[in-house]
């Protein structure tokens, strides 16, 4: 089974929700953040094309906000746009790495990875408008898994690896913000411990679901997570009015899930 950050975030948020979405292939209609997909996808494509040395004029020109955001980003982070050919040993956009972990395949895709002899830097473009709190983002599985996989699959020590999120979707005149996360051995061990714990739990729940039809655990009934969950009626956790419930639709394409702020 392939494990990626979105899946781990969902599992940690609520195992039953994981069951509804990944095993029963149900999902709710797109949230406003998910509806932003076209802009986010175009920005990622723009950055990838630029790295590959392909023309980007059309992508920049077709949308004035794209142009403003790209210009502001260029100004705020010139070091990203001007590769240091003397020191950089590796540089690739949309770079994927995988590794085996206790019978699972951990998978990450870095928006941009830049490395030299002493350090490796993971860069990620966030295209939702509001930066998350640093602490919340540190706990997000994207941060934890991306750093973990690079440390495990490269020669770099955890202390030589970092991850930076750039919040590139700004209003005209605003400067893009960034959040940087350094890494160390203690964090690496901690991530390994939590990964092991969640993947052992997942195996146990999956076995019981497949063999006996046992449902994945729900979150605590007092958890506020159920209040605005689209599966509240299905889970008999409905504190929302029935008419407010949105019909669940067949969930057919995992790739269409937008980058969301968890
Ligand atoms: S209603 Fe509550 S228990 Fe059910 S999937 Fe949503 S968060 Fe989980």
Boltz pocket constraint, residues with backbone or C-beta under 6 A from the ligand:
constraints:
  - pocket:
      binder: B
      contacts: [[A, 13], [A, 14], [A, 15], [A, 16], [A, 17], [A, 20], [A, 217], [A, 218], [A, 219], [A, 225], [A, 226], [A, 229], [A, 230], [A, 231], [A, 232], [A, 233], [A, 235], [A, 237]]
      max_distance: 6.0
